[in-house]
Amino acid sequence: MPERNPKVVVVGGVYIDLAVRCSSIPAPGQRLSGSSLSCTVAGPGPIQAVQAALCHCDVSLVSKVGGDAFAQMALKSLREYKVDTEYVFFAEAKNTGVIVTLVNAEGENAVCHYTGANSALQPADIQVAEERIAQAKVCLIHGCLPQEAIVAAIHCANLHRTPVILNPARPIEQTNQPGADLPSEYFSADVLVCNLTSAAQITDQSGADIRTAKMIGSDLVARGTHCAILTMGPRGCVVVDRSGADHIPAFNVDVVDRTGSGEAFAGALAAYCAVKYDLREAVKFASAAGALVCTKFGVIEALPTEAEIIQLLQRDDIEQLESPSSQ
């Protein structure tokens, strides 16, 4: 990635992740003492933005936080990673989004998800950020926000011919409606990135192998998107566009914690495409980022730098040259 500081805009939700470890998940009416507490900035917006910033991009986050102390915590963390927060707006009457997780001694968890200020992001907020979106090399969007705001962001980027990479997660209004159709505007994105399970739900198909992934990707391309990227964890990724379908193998790493791997993938993908719009090479770069974040505990603090990503890519190239099958 020779060019430095290309502009990237990330549109995605901001959350504070509160995780409490306890001996067991409390039953209704039961009160237990926790053994530890962690409080970290999370959500697709911050994770993707920080990952792109770690790849030497000039990143702006478009999102919304509440009028509380958690908002200041999130903004401080983002600024430490040199993410521009000018377009992180405030919904003073709401609280910042929160994810509360209870983890028992066996590692099982129970999660409560509060969208908070994320549900207040509006098309008017996107309009304020229009100039920045127009200047960007890539606009990376996560779909789990209010539908009108996501559609406005897609329209704005399309108007200024800024390539759109979209995770077609269901809008906040459809979170509990797995059978609901996604907005048609989602399929006008240049690139759709999602895991195979979510893509199968979108296309009403089933299957977990590479062949099925290619079929599902072809379905998404037929609906209008230029390219579909389906992530499959340790089985790698499938990239489908009008020129064909390719399988990109996963990197072999020692997995510690998979939290945040999908967001690291998306952030690194946007960073690469902001420099050079070569999707298959971008997917390899993003796959390395997604693999590396799995080798550490945590989320934002576990995100790899550009140098670490390149080092893994070079190691993989050497291993392929040295493997018996390449002789």
Secondary structure, DSSP 4 states (H G I P E B T S, - for coil): --S---EEEEE---EEEEEEEESSPPPTT----EEEEEEEEESHHHHHHHHHHHTT-EEEEEEEEESSHHHHHHHHHHHHTT-B-TTEEEETTSPPEEEEEEE-TTS-EEEEEE-GGGGG--HHHHHHTHHHHHH-SEEEEES-S-HHHHHHHHHHHHHTT--EEEE-PPPGGGTT-TTSPPPGGGGGSSEEEEEHHHHHHHHT----SHHHHHHHHHHHHHTT-SEEEEE-GGG-EEEEETTEEEEEPPP----S--TTHHHHHHHHHHHHHHH---HHHHHHHHHHHHHHHTTSSSSGGGPPPHHHHHHHHHHHHHHHHHSGGG-
